[in-house]
């Protein structure tokens, strides 16, 4: 290979080296670690022991069911709200669009820890939410001490944070839809709701898939909200897969078992992403 053909490889070499050291190696090392166990101060090969251990781990199944509960309720609500907000903020009749776009997007750039702590304060028994409910004659809700309401609180907090992020994605896609399509639909007598379902939603199909996959990955890795709001409680009611990985790795120092759980999450993401591709009709 002559000198001129080597030049491009020198330019991409730093990025490739950094990727190999900080991304590829940890991925492969954690996969290998999931087939090992720590005994007598050394790691020894254990085959599928960590994965078979998962089958009888009641906390793992609780974390899995909690994660799917949050996923099933939070992701559709968030994406629907994001699409509606994007459609409203894309209207030519709305004034101060820039102000509203920034306002709805601000939660997405708020510190995860800061916003979780803010919600934990507002959701206390004497917090802002229960104070508002008391003014309309509703008894205080145990947001963080009841198993159902604790899950609902996490769904609510995540929806507040990530709706604006997905709204921006949808808004960018909406601006690529030709205005002539809406004008033609109006001439044919289609109202705004009919235009939304017949033009907007079909045109956003690839973007809905993209946002859905991103949201799926984020939800299956959910850690910050349950860690800061409820610490996985009450009674593991908000224990998620991400939080359980953290507990096994950094509290019990069982890195092998934590790695096995992490690769179960990887497999779940792959399966759900495939289902979403098939559901939308994409090959």
C-alpha positions in Angstrom: 0.0 0.0 0.0 1.5 3.3 -1.1 1.8 6.4 1.2 -1.3 8.2 -0.2 -3.6 5.2 0.6 -2.3 5.0 4.2 -3.2 8.6 5.0 -7.0 8.0 5.6 -6.2 5.3 8.1 -4.0 7.6 10.1 -6.9 10.1 10.4 -9.4 7.5 11.6 -6.9 5.6 13.8 -7.4 7.7 16.9 -11.2 7.3 16.8 -10.9 3.5 16.1 -8.4 3.1 19.0 -10.5 5.0 21.5 -13.6 3.0 20.4 -11.8 -0.3 20.8 -10.4 0.6 24.2 -13.5 2.3 25.8 -16.4 0.6 24.0 -15.5 -2.6 22.2 -13.2 -4.0 24.9 -15.7 -3.4 27.8 -18.5 -5.0 25.8 -16.5 -8.2 25.1 -15.0 -8.2 28.6 -18.4 -8.0 30.3 -19.7 -10.8 28.0 -16.8 -13.0 29.0 -17.3 -12.0 32.7 -21.0 -13.2 32.5 -19.8 -16.7 32.1 -17.5 -16.6 35.1 -17.8 -16.7 38.9 -15.7 -15.3 41.6 -14.3 -18.0 43.9 -11.3 -18.0 46.2 -10.1 -14.6 45.1 -10.1 -15.5 41.4 -12.5 -15.7 38.5 -13.2 -19.2 37.2 -15.3 -20.3 34.2 -18.8 -21.2 35.2 -20.6 -21.7 31.9 -24.2 -20.8 32.0 -24.5 -20.8 35.8 -25.2 -17.1 36.1 -27.9 -17.3 33.5 -29.6 -20.3 35.1 -29.4 -18.5 38.4 -31.6 -15.8 36.9 -34.4 -18.3 36.4 -34.7 -18.8 40.1 -34.1 -15.2 41.2 -37.4 -13.8 42.4 -35.9 -10.2 42.6 -34.8 -10.4 39.0 -38.3 -11.4 37.9 -39.7 -8.6 40.0 -37.3 -6.1 38.4 -38.2 -7.4 35.0 -42.0 -7.1 35.6 -41.5 -3.6 37.1 -39.4 -2.5 34.1 -42.1 -3.8 31.6 -44.9 -2.1 33.6 -43.1 1.2 33.3 -42.2 0.5 29.6 -45.8 -0.4 28.6 -47.4 2.7 30.2 -44.7 5.3 29.9 -43.4 5.0 26.4 -46.8 5.1 24.5 -48.0 8.0 26.7 -44.8 9.9 26.2 -44.7 9.4 22.4 -48.4 10.3 21.9 -47.9 13.5 23.9 -44.7 14.3 22.1 -46.5 13.9 18.7 -49.4 16.0 19.7 -47.2 18.8 21.1 -45.0 18.7 18.0 -48.1 19.1 15.8 -49.4 22.0 17.8 -46.0 23.8 17.9 -45.7 23.2 14.1 -48.9 25.2 13.4 -48.5 28.4 11.4 -51.2 30.0 13.6 -49.3 29.7 16.9 -47.4 32.7 18.2 -44.2 32.5 20.4 -43.4 29.1 19.0 -39.7 29.5 19.9 -40.6 30.2 23.6 -42.9 27.1 23.8 -40.4 24.9 22.1 -37.6 25.8 24.4 -39.9 25.5 27.5 -41.0 22.0 26.6 -37.4 20.9 25.7 -35.8 22.3 28.9 -36.6 19.2 31.1 -34.5 17.1 28.7 -31.4 19.1 29.5 -32.0 19.1 33.3 -29.7 17.1 35.4 -31.1 13.6 36.0 -30.2 13.7 39.7 -31.5 17.3 40.1 -34.9 16.6 38.6 -35.3 13.3 40.5 -34.6 15.0 43.8 -37.0 17.8 42.8 -39.8 15.2 42.2 -39.0 13.4 45.4 -39.5 16.6 47.3 -42.8 17.4 45.5 -44.1 13.9 46.0 -43.6 13.7 49.8 -46.7 13.3 51.9 -46.7 17.1 52.6 -45.2 18.0 49.2 -46.5 20.2 46.5 -48.6 17.5 44.7 -50.6 16.6 47.8 -51.0 20.3 48.8 -52.6 20.9 45.4 -54.9 17.8 45.9 -55.9 19.0 49.3 -57.3 22.3 47.8 -59.7 20.3 45.6 -60.8 18.0 48.5 -58.7 14.9 47.5 -56.9 13.0 50.3 -53.1 12.8 50.2 -51.7 10.1 48.0 -48.8 8.0 49.2 -46.8 8.7 46.0 -43.6 7.1 47.1 -44.7 4.6 49.8 -47.3 2.7 47.9 -46.3 0.1 45.3 -48.7 1.3 42.6 -48.3 5.0 43.2 -44.5 4.6 43.3 -44.5 3.1 39.8 -46.9 5.8 38.7 -44.6 8.5 40.1 -41.7 7.2 38.1 -43.8 7.1 34.9 -44.9 10.7 35.6 -41.4 11.9 36.2 -40.0 10.2 33.1 -42.9 11.6 31.0 -42.1 15.1 32.2 -38.4 14.8 31.3 -38.5 13.0 28.0 -41.6 14.2 26.2 -39.9 17.4 25.1 -36.9 15.5 23.8 -39.1 13.4 21.6 -41.2 16.4 20.6 -38.1 18.0 19.1 -37.5 14.8 17.0 -41.1 14.8 15.8 -41.0 18.5 15.1 -38.0 18.2 12.9 -39.7 15.5 10.9 -43.0 17.5 10.6 -41.1 20.4 9.0 -40.1 18.0 6.2 -43.8 17.2 5.3 -44.8 19.3 2.3 -47.4 21.9 3.2 -49.1 21.1 -0.2 -50.3 17.7 1.2 -52.3 19.5 4.0 -53.6 22.1 1.5 -54.8 19.4 -0.8 -56.5 17.5 2.1 -58.2 20.7 3.2 -59.6 21.3 -0.3 -60.9 17.7 -0.3 -62.7 18.5 3.0 -60.5 16.8 5.5 -60.4 18.3 8.9 -57.4 18.7 11.2 -58.0 15.4 13.0 -58.4 13.6 9.7 -55.2 15.2 8.4 -53.4 14.2 11.5 -54.2 10.5 11.2 -54.1 10.4 7.4 -51.0 12.5 6.7 -49.0 13.3 9.8 -48.9 9.9 11.4 -48.1 7.9 8.2 -45.4 10.5 7.3 -43.9 10.1 10.8 -43.8 6.3 10.7 -40.0 6.0 10.4 -39.5 8.7 13.1 -42.0 7.0 15.4 -40.0 3.8 15.0 -36.8 5.6 15.8 -38.2 7.4 18.8 -39.8 4.1 20.0 -36.5 2.2 19.8 -34.6 5.0 21.7 -37.3 5.0 24.4 -37.3 1.2 24.6 -33.5 1.2 25.2 -33.8 4.0 27.7 -36.6 2.4 29.7 -34.9 -1.0 29.9 -31.8 0.7 31.2 -33.9 2.8 33.7 -31.8 3.6 36.8 -31.8 7.3 37.9 -35.4 7.7 38.7 -36.0 4.6 40.8 -32.6 5.1 42.5 -33.2 8.7 43.5 -37.0 8.7 44.0 -37.7 5.4 45.7 -34.4 3.4 46.0 -36.2 0.5 44.4 -38.9 0.4 47.1 -41.2 0.0 48.7 -40.4 -3.7 49.0 -38.8 -3.8 45.5 -41.9 -2.4 44.0 -39.8 -0.1 41.8 -36.8 -2.3 41.4 -35.8 -2.1 37.7 -33.2 -4.1 35.7 -30.8 -1.2 35.6 -31.0 -0.7 39.4 -30.6 -4.4 40.0 -27.5 -4.5 37.8 -26.1 -1.6 39.9 -26.9 -3.4 43.2 -25.2 -6.6 42.1 -22.2 -4.9 40.7 -21.5 -2.0 43.1 -23.2 -3.1 46.3 -22.7 -6.8 46.4 -19.6 -6.8 44.0 -21.0 -9.7 42.1 -19.9 -8.4 38.7 -20.3 -11.7 37.0 -24.0 -11.9 37.8 -24.5 -8.2 37.1 -22.9 -8.8 33.6 -25.3 -11.6 33.0 -28.3 -9.4 33.8 -26.9 -6.7 31.6 -26.8 -9.1 28.6 -30.4 -10.2 29.3 -31.2 -6.5 28.9 -29.3 -6.5 25.6 -31.3 -9.4 24.4 -34.6 -7.8 25.4 -33.7 -4.6 23.6 -32.9 -6.6 20.4 -36.1 -8.6 20.6 -38.3 -5.5 21.3 -36.6 -3.5 18.5 -37.2 -6.4 16.1 -40.9 -6.5 17.1 -41.2 -2.8 16.6 -39.6 -3.1 13.1 -42.0 -5.8 12.2 -45.0 -4.0 13.7 -44.3 -0.9 11.6 -43.9 -3.1 8.5 -40.3 -2.2 7.9 -38.0 -4.9 6.6 
